């Protein structure tokens, strides 16, 4: 009985470790999914970022107005204009909830 419990615990630990290791770091996700528009530095001064008038995440005033739950919502659900046209795609299908939550801390690091 004890060996079965130990085996189950070891198996659960292995599954958890595998799940955690498959999540990409926020910096890698930012580079792959966000930097094209928001810039590697978060300033939004890319060609697309300028066209969409993206916020400068290095600006303390911009950061002060941003709520963590808003960052999570935008990353999860995407952004659409008043006509329903997609301005930023939703990443709920590509990123886990933990990875999306990690963006909050990552974006906060841009503040100078």
Buried (B, 14 or more C-beta within 10 A) or exposed (E): EEEEEEEEEEEEEEEEEEEEEEBBEBEEBBEEBBBEBBBEEBBBEBEEBEEBEBBBBBBEEBBEEBEEEEBBBBBBEBBEEEEEEEEBEBBEEEBBEEBBBBBBEBBEEBBE
